[in-house]
Amino acid sequence: MRFIVTSSSLLKNLQQIGGIISANNVLSVLEDFLFDLNGNTLTLTATDLETMMRVQMEVNEAEGAGKICIPSKILLEYLKNLPEQPVTFNVNESDLSIDMSSNSGKYHIVGEKADDFPKEPAPEGTTTFKMSSNTLIECINKTLFAVSTDTLRPAMTGVYVEMKGGDIGFVSTDAHRLVQLRRDDISSPEEGGFVVPKKPLQQLRGTLPSDESVLELSYNSSHLFVTGEKVSLSCRLIDARFPDFRAVIPADNPYRLTVNRAEFASALRRVNIFANKTTNQVLLDINGNSLGISAQDIDFSYEGKETLTCQYSGEDMKIAFNAKLMVEIVNNLDGEEVVLELSTPSRAGIFRSVDKTENEDLMMLLMPLMVGV
C-alpha cells in the first residue's frame, strides 16, 4: 500500500495517542503504532494492553489498503525534525519494509505484522449513555487532580463514575481531599458505577475536541468504551470497590466564608513559601470579616502572614489546612468568589463556587490539619 500525508498532521495525530505507549514493554509490538489504511482514511492505534486509543485522519493520496505496525519512537523523532511537507509512505506487506520519502530525502525502516498487534476487547453486555465532548473534558479536569497515587489503594487511583437517580456523578479522592461533581443534564440508563484509571482519562482530556460533539460511552463489568467522530478509546476498569465517600462529607457545615478566589489563591501560595515543607500547613484565622493566613517553619525560624477581607457568617475560628492541596482546590473552582463551609476546626471544610455552573453541582472537600502538626 502507498499513501501521502502531511508531516505536521500525521505528527499531531500520533502525539495524541502516543502517551498510551509505555516506556518499558515486554512485547516489541507494544512500542508500535498500528497503521490501518482504508480508502483515504488512515486509522492510527496505540495500546499498552490496558488502554487502546484510536484516531482517524484523512490522507492526501492513497493506493491500496492494508495494515502494518510501525515503530513509534523512530517515527515520532523523524516527524518532529521534519519541516511541514508531504511525506510518501510505501509499505511492502510481504517483507514489512517501509520507505518514507519527503522533499529532503528518503528513509527506510522495517515494521511488524499487524496480526501481532493486540485486539481490542469486544464491547459485550454494555450499558450506554451519551454526553458532549466539552462536558466530559470539564468533568475530567475538575476531578482528576484529586486522584490518589497510592497503589496500595487501587480504587482511589481512578475517578469513580456513579449512576444514581437519573443523573451522573464523578468522584475522586486521595484521603485528604474529595471532589464530587454531579451533572443533571446526562441521563444515566441504570444505577451503578465504575472506576476509570487516571491514564486513559489524561489521554481523553488531551485528545478530545473542545466542542459540543456527542460522545458515546459504553461500559460493562471490565471495560469502558468511548467513541467519538474521529477518536475512540477502550480501557480496562479498576477492579476494586470505591470507598464510601459520603461517610466523610459533613452533614451540616453552618459557617460560611466568602472570599475572592484569585486573591485567596495568591495569598496561599505566598504564605506557603514560609510553611514547613513536610506539612505545608497554613492557619486560617477568621475574625469577623477579616481572614488571616499564616504559616511558620520553626526549624528555620521562617514566618509569613497576610490578611484578606472576606464575608463571614459564624463563630470566629482558627483552622489549619495543607496549603498546597487547598491551592489546587481553589484553582479548580470557577468564578470570582469561592465559599468555604465550616463547622469546627476538626471537621472537613467544603469548598464551592459562588457562581453556579448550569446543570452542574460541584463540591470539593478538604480535611483539616491539627494545629501545630
Contacts in CASP RR format, 6 or more apart in sequence:
PFRMAT RR
TARGET T0000
AUTHOR 0000-0000-0000
METHOD contacts of the structure
MODEL  1
MRFIVTSSSLLKNLQQIGGIISANNVLSVLEDFLFDLNGNTLTLTATDLE
TMMRVQMEVNEAEGAGKICIPSKILLEYLKNLPEQPVTFNVNESDLSIDM
SSNSGKYHIVGEKADDFPKEPAPEGTTTFKMSSNTLIECINKTLFAVSTD
TLRPAMTGVYVEMKGGDIGFVSTDAHRLVQLRRDDISSPEEGGFVVPKKP
LQQLRGTLPSDESVLELSYNSSHLFVTGEKVSLSCRLIDARFPDFRAVIP
ADNPYRLTVNRAEFASALRRVNIFANKTTNQVLLDINGNSLGISAQDIDF
SYEGKETLTCQYSGEDMKIAFNAKLMVEIVNNLDGEEVVLELSTPSRAGI
FRSVDKTENEDLMMLLMPLMVGV
1 37 0 8 1.000
1 62 0 8 1.000
1 63 0 8 1.000
1 64 0 8 1.000
1 65 0 8 1.000
1 66 0 8 1.000
1 68 0 8 1.000
1 91 0 8 1.000
1 93 0 8 1.000
2 61 0 8 1.000
2 62 0 8 1.000
2 63 0 8 1.000
2 64 0 8 1.000
2 88 0 8 1.000
2 89 0 8 1.000
2 90 0 8 1.000
2 91 0 8 1.000
3 37 0 8 1.000
3 42 0 8 1.000
3 59 0 8 1.000
3 60 0 8 1.000
3 61 0 8 1.000
3 62 0 8 1.000
3 63 0 8 1.000
3 88 0 8 1.000
3 89 0 8 1.000
4 59 0 8 1.000
4 60 0 8 1.000
4 61 0 8 1.000
4 62 0 8 1.000
4 86 0 8 1.000
4 87 0 8 1.000
4 88 0 8 1.000
4 89 0 8 1.000
5 42 0 8 1.000
5 57 0 8 1.000
5 59 0 8 1.000
5 60 0 8 1.000
5 86 0 8 1.000
5 87 0 8 1.000
5 89 0 8 1.000
6 60 0 8 1.000
6 84 0 8 1.000
6 85 0 8 1.000
6 86 0 8 1.000
6 87 0 8 1.000
7 79 0 8 1.000
7 82 0 8 1.000
7 83 0 8 1.000
7 84 0 8 1.000
7 85 0 8 1.000
7 86 0 8 1.000
7 87 0 8 1.000
7 102 0 8 1.000
8 84 0 8 1.000
9 57 0 8 1.000
10 57 0 8 1.000
10 79 0 8 1.000
10 87 0 8 1.000
11 76 0 8 1.000
11 79 0 8 1.000
11 80 0 8 1.000
13 44 0 8 1.000
13 55 0 8 1.000
13 57 0 8 1.000
14 33 0 8 1.000
14 44 0 8 1.000
14 72 0 8 1.000
14 75 0 8 1.000
14 76 0 8 1.000
14 79 0 8 1.000
15 76 0 8 1.000
16 53 0 8 1.000
16 55 0 8 1.000
16 203 0 8 1.000
16 206 0 8 1.000
16 207 0 8 1.000
16 231 0 8 1.000
17 33 0 8 1.000
17 44 0 8 1.000
17 45 0 8 1.000
17 46 0 8 1.000
17 53 0 8 1.000
17 54 0 8 1.000
17 55 0 8 1.000
17 203 0 8 1.000
17 207 0 8 1.000
18 33 0 8 1.000
18 46 0 8 1.000
18 72 0 8 1.000
18 76 0 8 1.000
19 46 0 8 1.000
19 203 0 8 1.000
20 46 0 8 1.000
20 47 0 8 1.000
20 48 0 8 1.000
20 51 0 8 1.000
20 52 0 8 1.000
20 53 0 8 1.000
20 199 0 8 1.000
20 203 0 8 1.000
21 30 0 8 1.000
21 31 0 8 1.000
21 46 0 8 1.000
21 47 0 8 1.000
21 48 0 8 1.000
21 72 0 8 1.000
22 30 0 8 1.000
22 48 0 8 1.000
25 31 0 8 1.000
25 48 0 8 1.000
28 112 0 8 1.000
29 69 0 8 1.000
29 112 0 8 1.000
29 116 0 8 1.000
29 117 0 8 1.000
29 118 0 8 1.000
30 47 0 8 1.000
30 48 0 8 1.000
30 49 0 8 1.000
30 118 0 8 1.000
31 71 0 8 1.000
31 72 0 8 1.000
31 73 0 8 1.000
32 69 0 8 1.000
32 70 0 8 1.000
32 71 0 8 1.000
32 72 0 8 1.000
32 111 0 8 1.000
32 112 0 8 1.000
32 117 0 8 1.000
33 44 0 8 1.000
33 45 0 8 1.000
33 46 0 8 1.000
33 69 0 8 1.000
33 70 0 8 1.000
33 72 0 8 1.000
33 75 0 8 1.000
34 43 0 8 1.000
34 44 0 8 1.000
34 45 0 8 1.000
34 46 0 8 1.000
34 67 0 8 1.000
34 68 0 8 1.000
34 69 0 8 1.000
34 114 0 8 1.000
34 117 0 8 1.000
35 42 0 8 1.000
35 43 0 8 1.000
35 44 0 8 1.000
35 67 0 8 1.000
35 68 0 8 1.000
35 69 0 8 1.000
35 70 0 8 1.000
35 89 0 8 1.000
35 91 0 8 1.000
36 42 0 8 1.000
36 43 0 8 1.000
36 44 0 8 1.000
36 45 0 8 1.000
36 66 0 8 1.000
36 67 0 8 1.000
36 114 0 8 1.000
37 43 0 8 1.000
37 59 0 8 1.000
37 62 0 8 1.000
37 64 0 8 1.000
37 65 0 8 1.000
37 66 0 8 1.000
37 67 0 8 1.000
38 65 0 8 1.000
38 66 0 8 1.000
39 62 0 8 1.000
39 64 0 8 1.000
39 65 0 8 1.000
40 58 0 8 1.000
40 59 0 8 1.000
40 61 0 8 1.000
40 62 0 8 1.000
41 56 0 8 1.000
41 57 0 8 1.000
41 58 0 8 1.000
41 59 0 8 1.000
42 56 0 8 1.000
42 57 0 8 1.000
42 58 0 8 1.000
42 59 0 8 1.000
42 62 0 8 1.000
43 54 0 8 1.000
43 55 0 8 1.000
43 56 0 8 1.000
44 54 0 8 1.000
44 55 0 8 1.000
44 56 0 8 1.000
44 57 0 8 1.000
45 52 0 8 1.000
45 53 0 8 1.000
45 54 0 8 1.000
45 117 0 8 1.000
46 52 0 8 1.000
46 53 0 8 1.000
46 72 0 8 1.000
47 53 0 8 1.000
47 117 0 8 1.000
47 118 0 8 1.000
48 199 0 8 1.000
49 118 0 8 1.000
50 197 0 8 1.000
50 199 0 8 1.000
50 235 0 8 1.000
50 236 0 8 1.000
51 197 0 8 1.000
51 199 0 8 1.000
51 200 0 8 1.000
51 203 0 8 1.000
51 233 0 8 1.000
51 234 0 8 1.000
51 235 0 8 1.000
51 236 0 8 1.000
52 118 0 8 1.000
52 120 0 8 1.000
52 233 0 8 1.000
52 234 0 8 1.000
52 235 0 8 1.000
53 200 0 8 1.000
53 203 0 8 1.000
53 207 0 8 1.000
53 231 0 8 1.000
53 232 0 8 1.000
53 233 0 8 1.000
54 231 0 8 1.000
54 232 0 8 1.000
54 233 0 8 1.000
55 207 0 8 1.000
55 230 0 8 1.000
55 231 0 8 1.000
56 230 0 8 1.000
56 231 0 8 1.000
57 230 0 8 1.000
60 86 0 8 1.000
66 91 0 8 1.000
66 93 0 8 1.000
66 114 0 8 1.000
67 114 0 8 1.000
67 117 0 8 1.000
68 91 0 8 1.000
68 93 0 8 1.000
68 96 0 8 1.000
68 98 0 8 1.000
68 111 0 8 1.000
68 112 0 8 1.000
68 113 0 8 1.000
68 114 0 8 1.000
69 111 0 8 1.000
69 112 0 8 1.000
69 113 0 8 1.000
69 114 0 8 1.000
69 116 0 8 1.000
69 117 0 8 1.000
70 98 0 8 1.000
70 109 0 8 1.000
70 111 0 8 1.000
71 109 0 8 1.000
71 111 0 8 1.000
74 109 0 8 1.000
75 109 0 8 1.000
78 100 0 8 1.000
78 107 0 8 1.000
79 87 0 8 1.000
82 102 0 8 1.000
82 104 0 8 1.000
83 104 0 8 1.000
85 102 0 8 1.000
85 103 0 8 1.000
85 104 0 8 1.000
86 102 0 8 1.000
86 103 0 8 1.000
87 100 0 8 1.000
87 101 0 8 1.000
87 102 0 8 1.000
88 100 0 8 1.000
88 101 0 8 1.000
88 102 0 8 1.000
89 98 0 8 1.000
89 99 0 8 1.000
89 100 0 8 1.000
90 98 0 8 1.000
90 99 0 8 1.000
90 100 0 8 1.000
90 101 0 8 1.000
91 97 0 8 1.000
91 98 0 8 1.000
92 98 0 8 1.000
92 99 0 8 1.000
95 110 0 8 1.000
96 110 0 8 1.000
96 111 0 8 1.000
96 112 0 8 1.000
96 113 0 8 1.000
97 108 0 8 1.000
97 109 0 8 1.000
97 110 0 8 1.000
97 111 0 8 1.000
98 108 0 8 1.000
98 109 0 8 1.000
98 110 0 8 1.000
98 111 0 8 1.000
99 106 0 8 1.000
99 107 0 8 1.000
99 108 0 8 1.000
100 106 0 8 1.000
100 107 0 8 1.000
100 108 0 8 1.000
100 109 0 8 1.000
101 107 0 8 1.000
120 234 0 8 1.000
121 222 0 8 1.000
121 223 0 8 1.000
121 234 0 8 1.000
121 236 0 8 1.000
123 218 0 8 1.000
123 220 0 8 1.000
123 223 0 8 1.000
123 225 0 8 1.000
123 234 0 8 1.000
124 220 0 8 1.000
125 220 0 8 1.000
126 218 0 8 1.000
126 219 0 8 1.000
126 220 0 8 1.000
126 225 0 8 1.000
127 189 0 8 1.000
127 190 0 8 1.000
127 218 0 8 1.000
127 219 0 8 1.000
127 220 0 8 1.000
128 189 0 8 1.000
128 216 0 8 1.000
128 217 0 8 1.000
128 218 0 8 1.000
129 168 0 8 1.000
129 186 0 8 1.000
129 187 0 8 1.000
129 188 0 8 1.000
129 189 0 8 1.000
129 217 0 8 1.000
130 186 0 8 1.000
130 214 0 8 1.000
130 215 0 8 1.000
130 216 0 8 1.000
130 217 0 8 1.000
131 168 0 8 1.000
131 183 0 8 1.000
131 186 0 8 1.000
131 214 0 8 1.000
131 215 0 8 1.000
131 217 0 8 1.000
132 211 0 8 1.000
132 212 0 8 1.000
132 213 0 8 1.000
132 214 0 8 1.000
132 215 0 8 1.000
133 208 0 8 1.000
133 209 0 8 1.000
133 210 0 8 1.000
133 211 0 8 1.000
133 212 0 8 1.000
133 213 0 8 1.000
133 214 0 8 1.000
133 215 0 8 1.000
133 228 0 8 1.000
134 210 0 8 1.000
134 211 0 8 1.000
134 212 0 8 1.000
135 183 0 8 1.000
135 185 0 8 1.000
135 186 0 8 1.000
136 204 0 8 1.000
136 208 0 8 1.000
136 215 0 8 1.000
136 217 0 8 1.000
136 226 0 8 1.000
137 204 0 8 1.000
137 205 0 8 1.000
137 208 0 8 1.000
137 210 0 8 1.000
138 360 0 8 1.000
139 170 0 8 1.000
139 181 0 8 1.000
139 183 0 8 1.000
140 159 0 8 1.000
140 170 0 8 1.000
140 201 0 8 1.000
140 204 0 8 1.000
140 205 0 8 1.000
141 205 0 8 1.000
141 332 0 8 1.000
142 170 0 8 1.000
142 179 0 8 1.000
142 181 0 8 1.000
142 332 0 8 1.000
142 362 0 8 1.000
143 159 0 8 1.000
143 170 0 8 1.000
143 171 0 8 1.000
143 172 0 8 1.000
143 179 0 8 1.000
143 181 0 8 1.000
144 159 0 8 1.000
144 172 0 8 1.000
144 198 0 8 1.000
144 201 0 8 1.000
144 202 0 8 1.000
144 205 0 8 1.000
145 172 0 8 1.000
145 179 0 8 1.000
145 328 0 8 1.000
145 332 0 8 1.000
146 172 0 8 1.000
146 173 0 8 1.000
146 174 0 8 1.000
146 177 0 8 1.000
146 178 0 8 1.000
146 179 0 8 1.000
146 328 0 8 1.000
146 329 0 8 1.000
146 364 0 8 1.000
147 156 0 8 1.000
147 157 0 8 1.000
147 158 0 8 1.000
147 159 0 8 1.000
147 172 0 8 1.000
147 173 0 8 1.000
147 174 0 8 1.000
147 198 0 8 1.000
148 156 0 8 1.000
148 157 0 8 1.000
148 158 0 8 1.000
148 173 0 8 1.000
148 174 0 8 1.000
148 175 0 8 1.000
149 157 0 8 1.000
149 174 0 8 1.000
150 156 0 8 1.000
150 157 0 8 1.000
150 174 0 8 1.000
150 175 0 8 1.000
151 157 0 8 1.000
153 175 0 8 1.000
154 238 0 8 1.000
154 239 0 8 1.000
154 240 0 8 1.000
155 195 0 8 1.000
155 238 0 8 1.000
155 240 0 8 1.000
155 241 0 8 1.000
155 242 0 8 1.000
155 243 0 8 1.000
156 172 0 8 1.000
156 173 0 8 1.000
156 174 0 8 1.000
156 175 0 8 1.000
156 242 0 8 1.000
156 243 0 8 1.000
157 197 0 8 1.000
157 198 0 8 1.000
157 238 0 8 1.000
158 172 0 8 1.000
158 195 0 8 1.000
158 196 0 8 1.000
158 197 0 8 1.000
158 198 0 8 1.000
158 201 0 8 1.000
158 238 0 8 1.000
159 170 0 8 1.000
159 171 0 8 1.000
159 172 0 8 1.000
159 195 0 8 1.000
159 196 0 8 1.000
159 198 0 8 1.000
159 201 0 8 1.000
160 170 0 8 1.000
160 171 0 8 1.000
160 172 0 8 1.000
160 193 0 8 1.000
160 194 0 8 1.000
160 195 0 8 1.000
160 242 0 8 1.000
160 245 0 8 1.000
161 168 0 8 1.000
161 169 0 8 1.000
161 170 0 8 1.000
161 193 0 8 1.000
161 194 0 8 1.000
161 195 0 8 1.000
161 196 0 8 1.000
161 219 0 8 1.000
162 168 0 8 1.000
162 169 0 8 1.000
162 170 0 8 1.000
162 171 0 8 1.000
162 192 0 8 1.000
162 193 0 8 1.000
163 169 0 8 1.000
163 188 0 8 1.000
163 189 0 8 1.000
163 190 0 8 1.000
163 191 0 8 1.000
163 192 0 8 1.000
163 193 0 8 1.000
164 188 0 8 1.000
164 191 0 8 1.000
164 192 0 8 1.000
165 188 0 8 1.000
165 191 0 8 1.000
166 187 0 8 1.000
166 188 0 8 1.000
167 182 0 8 1.000
167 183 0 8 1.000
167 184 0 8 1.000
167 185 0 8 1.000
167 186 0 8 1.000
167 187 0 8 1.000
167 188 0 8 1.000
168 182 0 8 1.000
168 183 0 8 1.000
168 186 0 8 1.000
168 188 0 8 1.000
169 180 0 8 1.000
169 181 0 8 1.000
169 182 0 8 1.000
169 183 0 8 1.000
170 179 0 8 1.000
170 180 0 8 1.000
170 181 0 8 1.000
170 182 0 8 1.000
170 183 0 8 1.000
171 178 0 8 1.000
171 179 0 8 1.000
171 180 0 8 1.000
171 181 0 8 1.000
171 242 0 8 1.000
171 245 0 8 1.000
172 178 0 8 1.000
172 179 0 8 1.000
173 179 0 8 1.000
173 243 0 8 1.000
173 245 0 8 1.000
175 367 0 8 1.000
176 322 0 8 1.000
176 325 0 8 1.000
176 366 0 8 1.000
176 367 0 8 1.000
177 325 0 8 1.000
177 329 0 8 1.000
177 364 0 8 1.000
177 365 0 8 1.000
177 366 0 8 1.000
177 367 0 8 1.000
178 245 0 8 1.000
178 248 0 8 1.000
178 249 0 8 1.000
178 364 0 8 1.000
178 365 0 8 1.000
179 329 0 8 1.000
179 332 0 8 1.000
179 362 0 8 1.000
179 363 0 8 1.000
179 364 0 8 1.000
179 365 0 8 1.000
180 245 0 8 1.000
180 249 0 8 1.000
180 362 0 8 1.000
180 363 0 8 1.000
180 364 0 8 1.000
180 365 0 8 1.000
181 360 0 8 1.000
181 361 0 8 1.000
181 362 0 8 1.000
181 363 0 8 1.000
182 360 0 8 1.000
182 361 0 8 1.000
182 362 0 8 1.000
183 359 0 8 1.000
183 360 0 8 1.000
184 359 0 8 1.000
184 361 0 8 1.000
185 359 0 8 1.000
194 219 0 8 1.000
194 224 0 8 1.000
194 237 0 8 1.000
195 237 0 8 1.000
195 238 0 8 1.000
195 240 0 8 1.000
195 242 0 8 1.000
196 224 0 8 1.000
196 235 0 8 1.000
196 237 0 8 1.000
196 238 0 8 1.000
197 235 0 8 1.000
197 236 0 8 1.000
197 237 0 8 1.000
197 238 0 8 1.000
199 235 0 8 1.000
200 224 0 8 1.000
200 233 0 8 1.000
200 235 0 8 1.000
203 233 0 8 1.000
204 226 0 8 1.000
204 233 0 8 1.000
207 231 0 8 1.000
208 215 0 8 1.000
208 231 0 8 1.000
209 230 0 8 1.000
209 231 0 8 1.000
213 228 0 8 1.000
213 229 0 8 1.000
214 228 0 8 1.000
215 226 0 8 1.000
215 227 0 8 1.000
215 228 0 8 1.000
216 225 0 8 1.000
216 226 0 8 1.000
216 227 0 8 1.000
216 228 0 8 1.000
217 224 0 8 1.000
217 225 0 8 1.000
217 226 0 8 1.000
217 227 0 8 1.000
218 224 0 8 1.000
218 225 0 8 1.000
218 227 0 8 1.000
219 225 0 8 1.000
219 237 0 8 1.000
221 237 0 8 1.000
222 236 0 8 1.000
222 237 0 8 1.000
222 239 0 8 1.000
223 234 0 8 1.000
223 235 0 8 1.000
223 236 0 8 1.000
223 237 0 8 1.000
224 233 0 8 1.000
224 234 0 8 1.000
224 235 0 8 1.000
224 237 0 8 1.000
225 232 0 8 1.000
225 233 0 8 1.000
225 234 0 8 1.000
226 232 0 8 1.000
226 233 0 8 1.000
226 234 0 8 1.000
248 348 0 8 1.000
248 365 0 8 1.000
248 367 0 8 1.000
249 348 0 8 1.000
249 350 0 8 1.000
249 363 0 8 1.000
249 365 0 8 1.000
250 343 0 8 1.000
250 347 0 8 1.000
250 348 0 8 1.000
250 349 0 8 1.000
250 350 0 8 1.000
252 343 0 8 1.000
253 341 0 8 1.000
253 342 0 8 1.000
253 343 0 8 1.000
253 347 0 8 1.000
253 349 0 8 1.000
253 350 0 8 1.000
254 314 0 8 1.000
254 341 0 8 1.000
254 343 0 8 1.000
255 312 0 8 1.000
255 313 0 8 1.000
255 314 0 8 1.000
255 315 0 8 1.000
255 317 0 8 1.000
255 341 0 8 1.000
255 342 0 8 1.000
255 343 0 8 1.000
256 311 0 8 1.000
256 312 0 8 1.000
256 313 0 8 1.000
256 314 0 8 1.000
256 339 0 8 1.000
256 340 0 8 1.000
256 341 0 8 1.000
256 342 0 8 1.000
257 286 0 8 1.000
257 291 0 8 1.000
257 310 0 8 1.000
257 311 0 8 1.000
257 312 0 8 1.000
257 339 0 8 1.000
257 340 0 8 1.000
257 341 0 8 1.000
257 342 0 8 1.000
258 310 0 8 1.000
258 311 0 8 1.000
258 312 0 8 1.000
258 337 0 8 1.000
258 338 0 8 1.000
258 339 0 8 1.000
258 340 0 8 1.000
258 354 0 8 1.000
259 291 0 8 1.000
259 308 0 8 1.000
259 310 0 8 1.000
259 311 0 8 1.000
259 337 0 8 1.000
259 338 0 8 1.000
259 340 0 8 1.000
260 308 0 8 1.000
260 336 0 8 1.000
260 337 0 8 1.000
261 330 0 8 1.000
261 333 0 8 1.000
261 335 0 8 1.000
261 336 0 8 1.000
261 337 0 8 1.000
261 338 0 8 1.000
261 353 0 8 1.000
262 336 0 8 1.000
263 308 0 8 1.000
264 308 0 8 1.000
264 330 0 8 1.000
264 338 0 8 1.000
265 327 0 8 1.000
265 330 0 8 1.000
265 331 0 8 1.000
267 293 0 8 1.000
267 306 0 8 1.000
267 308 0 8 1.000
268 282 0 8 1.000
268 293 0 8 1.000
268 323 0 8 1.000
268 326 0 8 1.000
268 327 0 8 1.000
268 330 0 8 1.000
269 323 0 8 1.000
269 327 0 8 1.000
270 306 0 8 1.000
271 282 0 8 1.000
271 293 0 8 1.000
271 294 0 8 1.000
271 295 0 8 1.000
271 304 0 8 1.000
271 305 0 8 1.000
271 306 0 8 1.000
271 323 0 8 1.000
272 280 0 8 1.000
272 282 0 8 1.000
272 295 0 8 1.000
272 323 0 8 1.000
272 324 0 8 1.000
272 327 0 8 1.000
274 295 0 8 1.000
274 296 0 8 1.000
274 297 0 8 1.000
274 302 0 8 1.000
274 303 0 8 1.000
274 304 0 8 1.000
275 281 0 8 1.000
275 282 0 8 1.000
275 295 0 8 1.000
275 296 0 8 1.000
275 297 0 8 1.000
275 302 0 8 1.000
275 323 0 8 1.000
276 295 0 8 1.000
276 296 0 8 1.000
276 297 0 8 1.000
276 298 0 8 1.000
276 299 0 8 1.000
277 297 0 8 1.000
279 322 0 8 1.000
279 369 0 8 1.000
279 373 0 8 1.000
280 322 0 8 1.000
280 323 0 8 1.000
280 324 0 8 1.000
280 325 0 8 1.000
281 295 0 8 1.000
281 320 0 8 1.000
281 321 0 8 1.000
281 322 0 8 1.000
281 323 0 8 1.000
281 369 0 8 1.000
281 372 0 8 1.000
281 373 0 8 1.000
282 293 0 8 1.000
282 294 0 8 1.000
282 295 0 8 1.000
282 320 0 8 1.000
282 321 0 8 1.000
282 322 0 8 1.000
282 323 0 8 1.000
282 326 0 8 1.000
283 292 0 8 1.000
283 293 0 8 1.000
283 294 0 8 1.000
283 295 0 8 1.000
283 318 0 8 1.000
283 319 0 8 1.000
283 320 0 8 1.000
283 371 0 8 1.000
284 291 0 8 1.000
284 292 0 8 1.000
284 293 0 8 1.000
284 317 0 8 1.000
284 318 0 8 1.000
284 319 0 8 1.000
284 320 0 8 1.000
284 321 0 8 1.000
285 291 0 8 1.000
285 292 0 8 1.000
285 293 0 8 1.000
285 294 0 8 1.000
285 318 0 8 1.000
286 292 0 8 1.000
286 310 0 8 1.000
286 312 0 8 1.000
286 316 0 8 1.000
286 317 0 8 1.000
286 318 0 8 1.000
286 319 0 8 1.000
287 316 0 8 1.000
288 312 0 8 1.000
288 316 0 8 1.000
289 309 0 8 1.000
289 310 0 8 1.000
289 311 0 8 1.000
289 312 0 8 1.000
290 307 0 8 1.000
290 308 0 8 1.000
290 309 0 8 1.000
290 310 0 8 1.000
291 307 0 8 1.000
291 308 0 8 1.000
291 309 0 8 1.000
291 310 0 8 1.000
291 312 0 8 1.000
292 305 0 8 1.000
292 306 0 8 1.000
292 307 0 8 1.000
292 308 0 8 1.000
293 305 0 8 1.000
293 306 0 8 1.000
293 307 0 8 1.000
293 308 0 8 1.000
294 303 0 8 1.000
294 304 0 8 1.000
294 305 0 8 1.000
294 306 0 8 1.000
295 303 0 8 1.000
295 304 0 8 1.000
295 305 0 8 1.000
295 323 0 8 1.000
296 302 0 8 1.000
296 303 0 8 1.000
296 304 0 8 1.000
297 303 0 8 1.000
317 342 0 8 1.000
317 344 0 8 1.000
317 345 0 8 1.000
318 345 0 8 1.000
318 371 0 8 1.000
319 342 0 8 1.000
319 345 0 8 1.000
319 349 0 8 1.000
319 368 0 8 1.000
320 345 0 8 1.000
320 368 0 8 1.000
320 369 0 8 1.000
320 370 0 8 1.000
320 371 0 8 1.000
320 372 0 8 1.000
320 373 0 8 1.000
321 366 0 8 1.000
321 368 0 8 1.000
321 369 0 8 1.000
322 366 0 8 1.000
322 369 0 8 1.000
325 366 0 8 1.000
326 366 0 8 1.000
329 351 0 8 1.000
329 364 0 8 1.000
329 366 0 8 1.000
330 338 0 8 1.000
330 351 0 8 1.000
332 364 0 8 1.000
333 351 0 8 1.000
333 352 0 8 1.000
333 353 0 8 1.000
333 362 0 8 1.000
333 364 0 8 1.000
334 353 0 8 1.000
334 355 0 8 1.000
334 357 0 8 1.000
335 353 0 8 1.000
335 354 0 8 1.000
335 355 0 8 1.000
336 354 0 8 1.000
336 355 0 8 1.000
337 353 0 8 1.000
337 354 0 8 1.000
337 355 0 8 1.000
338 351 0 8 1.000
338 352 0 8 1.000
338 353 0 8 1.000
338 354 0 8 1.000
339 351 0 8 1.000
339 352 0 8 1.000
339 353 0 8 1.000
339 354 0 8 1.000
340 349 0 8 1.000
340 350 0 8 1.000
340 351 0 8 1.000
341 349 0 8 1.000
341 350 0 8 1.000
341 351 0 8 1.000
341 352 0 8 1.000
342 349 0 8 1.000
342 350 0 8 1.000
343 349 0 8 1.000
345 368 0 8 1.000
345 371 0 8 1.000
346 368 0 8 1.000
346 370 0 8 1.000
347 368 0 8 1.000
348 365 0 8 1.000
348 366 0 8 1.000
348 367 0 8 1.000
348 368 0 8 1.000
349 365 0 8 1.000
349 366 0 8 1.000
349 367 0 8 1.000
349 368 0 8 1.000
350 363 0 8 1.000
350 364 0 8 1.000
350 365 0 8 1.000
351 363 0 8 1.000
351 364 0 8 1.000
351 365 0 8 1.000
351 366 0 8 1.000
352 362 0 8 1.000
352 363 0 8 1.000
352 364 0 8 1.000
353 362 0 8 1.000
END
